[in-house]
Amino acid sequence: MNKTKHILISASLLIILAIILIPAKSDIQEYHSDKDYSDIMANIQQGLIDQGYEIEKVQAVNIGLAKAGFTIQPYKVIFFNPKHTLSAIHLKYPGFSALLPLSITVAKEDEQVRIVSSPFKFLINAAPKQDLRALVKIWKQHSHTIIVKALKESATGFPLNKKLTKTDIHN
């Protein structure tokens, strides 16, 4: 009986998570490029550091799958936090801090590299106060700027979900 209860609770949590994240998907920043995967990874990580973020870890997703016998191309998630505001967020909004760190996913798909950011719309909606919502909007803009800068260094980099304009590219 205990195992059945555990399975039902796990299934319920997955359904709730899906309900929460599906509407947020429309606001996920998604890009692709045919530039070198390693260069993009390095450029994004350097951009995060330059913008004042602290990289918590870079998780290689494909390693666990390779141990299970699957062969997939490189797939990494960069987890990062706002260096100077993180402790204040933990103190002022402990419930919200459970949604951190932020992330950027970089995956190689054949000859293309796909880059996907955190679901910022979900984070904005989850922020309990206006000051925190404003801060999440800044993180969203920083994430966009960092990704665009990494892709701008490649003549073939472009976003999947929108056409870049001069206002999208910040020097």
C-alpha positions in Angstrom: 0.0 0.0 0.0 2.8 2.4 0.8 4.4 1.9 -2.6 1.1 2.6 -4.4 0.7 5.8 -2.3 4.2 6.9 -3.3 3.5 6.2 -7.0 0.3 8.2 -6.8 1.9 11.2 -5.1 4.8 11.1 -7.7 2.4 11.0 -10.6 0.3 13.9 -9.1 3.4 16.0 -8.7 4.4 15.4 -12.3 1.0 16.4 -13.5 1.1 19.6 -11.4 4.5 20.4 -12.7 3.4 19.9 -16.3 0.3 22.1 -15.8 2.6 24.9 -14.4 5.3 24.6 -17.0 3.3 24.2 -20.2 1.9 27.8 -20.2 5.5 29.1 -19.4 6.9 27.3 -22.5 5.6 30.1 -24.8 8.0 32.5 -23.1 11.1 30.3 -23.1 14.0 31.9 -25.1 15.1 29.3 -27.7 17.9 29.7 -30.2 20.0 27.6 -32.5 23.3 28.0 -34.4 25.6 25.9 -36.5 28.6 27.3 -34.6 30.9 25.0 -32.7 29.2 23.6 -29.5 32.3 24.1 -27.4 32.7 27.7 -28.4 29.0 28.4 -27.6 29.4 26.8 -24.2 32.5 28.8 -23.4 31.0 32.1 -24.7 27.8 31.7 -22.7 29.7 30.8 -19.5 32.0 33.8 -20.0 29.1 36.0 -20.6 27.4 34.9 -17.4 30.6 35.7 -15.4 31.0 39.0 -17.1 27.4 40.0 -16.3 28.0 39.2 -12.6 26.4 35.8 -12.3 28.0 32.9 -10.5 28.0 29.5 -12.2 26.9 26.9 -9.7 27.6 23.9 -12.0 27.6 22.6 -15.5 25.7 19.3 -15.7 26.4 17.0 -18.6 23.0 15.3 -19.2 24.3 12.8 -21.8 26.8 11.1 -19.4 24.1 9.3 -17.4 22.4 8.2 -20.6 25.7 7.0 -22.0 26.3 4.8 -18.9 22.8 3.3 -19.5 23.9 2.4 -23.1 22.4 5.2 -25.0 24.4 7.3 -27.4 23.4 11.0 -27.7 25.2 14.1 -28.6 26.5 16.6 -26.0 23.8 18.1 -23.9 24.7 20.3 -20.9 22.8 22.6 -18.5 24.5 25.6 -17.1 23.1 26.4 -13.6 23.8 29.9 -12.4 22.7 32.4 -9.8 22.7 36.2 -9.5 25.8 36.6 -7.4 25.1 39.9 -5.6 21.4 39.4 -4.8 21.1 35.7 -4.1 21.5 35.9 -0.3 19.0 38.8 -0.1 16.5 36.7 -2.1 17.0 33.7 0.2 16.3 35.9 3.3 13.4 37.9 1.8 11.7 35.3 -0.4 12.7 31.8 0.9 9.8 30.1 -1.1 10.9 31.7 -4.3 14.6 30.9 -3.8 13.6 27.2 -4.1 13.0 28.0 -7.8 16.7 28.9 -8.3 19.2 28.5 -9.8 18.6 29.9 -13.2 19.7 27.8 -16.2 20.7 27.8 -19.8 20.6 24.5 -21.7 23.0 23.9 -24.6 22.4 20.8 -26.7 24.0 19.6 -29.9 21.5 18.2 -32.4 23.3 16.9 -35.5 25.0 19.9 -37.0 23.0 22.5 -35.0 23.4 23.7 -31.4 20.2 24.5 -29.5 20.2 26.9 -26.6 17.2 27.3 -24.3 16.9 29.6 -21.3 15.0 29.4 -17.9 11.2 29.7 -18.1 11.2 33.4 -17.0 7.5 33.8 -17.5 6.9 31.1 -14.9 9.4 32.8 -12.5 7.8 36.2 -13.0 4.4 34.8 -12.2 5.8 33.0 -9.2 7.5 36.1 -7.8 5.4 37.3 -4.8 6.2 41.0 -5.0 6.7 43.6 -7.7 10.4 44.2 -6.8 11.2 40.6 -7.3 9.2 40.5 -10.6 11.3 43.4 -11.8 14.5 41.6 -10.8 13.4 38.5 -12.7 12.7 40.7 -15.8 16.3 42.0 -15.5 17.6 38.3 -15.3 15.5 37.5 -18.4 17.1 40.4 -20.3 20.6 39.5 -19.2 20.0 35.9 -20.3 18.8 37.1 -23.7 21.7 39.5 -24.1 24.3 36.8 -23.1 22.9 34.3 -25.5 22.6 36.8 -28.4 26.2 38.0 -27.8 27.4 34.4 -27.9 25.5 33.8 -31.2 26.4 37.2 -32.6 30.0 36.1 -32.7 28.9 33.5 -35.2 27.5 34.8 -38.5 25.2 31.8 -38.6 23.7 32.0 -35.1 20.0 33.0 -34.9 17.0 32.5 -32.6 14.3 30.0 -33.4 11.4 31.9 -32.0 12.0 35.4 -33.2 13.9 37.4 -35.7 16.7 39.5 -34.3 16.5 43.3 -34.7 18.9 46.0 -33.7 17.1 46.4 -30.4 17.6 42.7 -29.6 21.4 43.0 -29.9 23.1 44.9 -27.1 26.7 45.9 -27.5 
